[in-house]
Structures are given as structure tokens and as C-alpha cells.
Amino acid sequence: MSLPHAWKEAGLLTLPVMFGYLPLGAAYGILAIEVGVPWWAAVLMSLVIYAGAGQFLAVTLLAAGAGLVELAVATLMLNSRHLFYGLSLLKRFQGAGWRKPYLIFALTDETYSLITTLPAERAGDQALAFRVTLLNQGWWVLGSLAGVLIGTTLDFNSQGIEFALTALFIVLTLEQARRLRQGLPFIIALATGLGALLLLPDRHLLLGAIGAATLVLLLHFRHTRRREVGA
């Protein structure tokens, strides 16, 4: 496959993310300007931090006068879900060579969703994973830049724009369901999500739901393997 076609393929794969990242990145950029973050610092964060929800949290805490230690702990808790993502990609990233550090750095929920739902014959294509990852960050940076430009030049009402993140997750979930055609993971996700919502405080909701879902999936995997060995 020629290089232009390879990038075109990655671009088509990242279209759902682009439609989410551009408005969401713009919302982040607008918020950063509104709370007093310099425009260049807002864009720099998208380049060297690249953590959507973490960046929203960071600018909010900075505006509230939080210290670096508070900011670091809060960001670690928020992004701890990536521990589970990373474990599931250990084999997939083997042999990635010089691409591996960037693939690890730029792993987001949306990029994880795209990489893990690639067709079986492309699952080990590290070059494709790299292009998808790089384009996704490009959409985020472009959205952030648009946001800081809007925030510095226009009187913009940003109320409700953060719903773009929720909408993006819905689109990616439907896309995964269409490709995987397996109902159990989504039933488990729904059950553990509702359980966490009912039983846990807001600050522990996400980590608790992910941990519970992972535990249930591991138990299911262990049970399935035992049945296969027994057969």
C-alpha cells in the first residue's frame, strides 16, 4: 500500500474521533481561555499532555488555585483506567520499535477503541496503529487551537458543549458493537456502570466500574478456559 493510501485509510478510520475531538478540543480551548490559561499553554498541554478529560480537570483546578501535588494526584486518579488499557495491549505493541513510546504516550479511550477493533488481519499492523494514533492527536490539537482562537476573539457561550465527549463515547460504543457482534462485554459494562452509579461516590465511579467490569471479564475468561480444557 502506498503512503498516501495508508494515510487515507487511517484518516477514514479516525473520522468518528475527528467529529468528536474537534468540538471537544474547541470546548477545552475555550474553557482554558475563560479561566485565564495563556493560549500557548493551552495548546502546549494538548501537545505534551494529550489527555482530554485530564486537561479539562487541569484547567479547572488551576482556576481554583489548586497546587501541583493536588493536580498530579487528581489526574492520576482520573487516568488510572489506562492501566487496564495498557495491560490489554502488551502483546499488540510488541515489536512496535521506535513507534512504541509514542503509542504508549498517545493512548486515549478513543484510540484504544479504534486499535482494538481493527480487522483481525490488521491487528498487528503497528504502522497503521501509529498513523491512527497520530491523526487522533492531530484532531485534538487542531480542536484546541480552534478553541483558543474562538476564546480570544469572540464572546462565546460554551454552556453544554462538553456533551461532545459523551456523544463521542456513544458513537464509539455503537461502532464496537457493530464490529464485535458480541453482546456480553456490553451487558457487563452496562451492569457494572449502573452498579457503580448506584453504590459509589462520584470520585470513585469510573475506576470502580472499570475494575468491576475487568474482574467479571477475567472470571468469565477463566470459566471459559476451564470448560475448554475439561472438554
Secondary structure as the mmCIF struct_conf table of DSSP 4:
data_model
#
loop_
_struct_conf.conf_type_id
_struct_conf.id
_struct_conf.beg_label_comp_id
_struct_conf.beg_label_asym_id
_struct_conf.beg_label_seq_id
_struct_conf.end_label_comp_id
_struct_conf.end_label_asym_id
_struct_conf.end_label_seq_id
HELX_RH_AL_P HELX_RH_AL_P1 LEU A 3 LEU A 13
TURN_TY1_P TURN_TY1_P1 THR A 14 THR A 14
HELX_RH_AL_P HELX_RH_AL_P2 LEU A 15 GLU A 34
TURN_TY1_P TURN_TY1_P2 VAL A 35 GLY A 36
HELX_RH_AL_P HELX_RH_AL_P3 TRP A 39 VAL A 48
TURN_TY1_P TURN_TY1_P3 ILE A 49 ILE A 49
HELX_RH_AL_P HELX_RH_AL_P4 GLY A 52 ALA A 63
TURN_TY1_P TURN_TY1_P4 ALA A 64 GLY A 65
HELX_RH_AL_P HELX_RH_AL_P5 LEU A 68 LEU A 78
TURN_TY1_P TURN_TY1_P5 ASN A 79 ARG A 81
HELX_RH_AL_P HELX_RH_AL_P6 HIS A 82 SER A 88
TURN_TY1_P TURN_TY1_P6 LEU A 89 GLY A 95
HELX_RH_3T_P HELX_RH_3T_P1 GLY A 97 ARG A 99
HELX_RH_AL_P HELX_RH_AL_P7 LYS A 100 PHE A 105
TURN_TY1_P TURN_TY1_P7 ALA A 106 ALA A 106
HELX_RH_AL_P HELX_RH_AL_P8 ASP A 109 THR A 116
TURN_TY1_P TURN_TY1_P8 THR A 117 THR A 117
BEND BEND1 LEU A 118 LEU A 118
HELX_RH_3T_P HELX_RH_3T_P2 ALA A 120 ARG A 122
TURN_TY1_P TURN_TY1_P9 ALA A 123 GLY A 124
HELX_RH_AL_P HELX_RH_AL_P9 GLN A 126 THR A 153
BEND BEND2 LEU A 154 LEU A 154
TURN_TY1_P TURN_TY1_P10 GLN A 159 GLU A 162
HELX_RH_AL_P HELX_RH_AL_P10 PHE A 163 LEU A 180
BEND BEND3 GLY A 183 GLY A 183
HELX_RH_AL_P HELX_RH_AL_P11 LEU A 184 LEU A 199
BEND BEND4 LEU A 200 LEU A 200
HELX_RH_AL_P HELX_RH_AL_P12 ASP A 202 GLY A 230
#
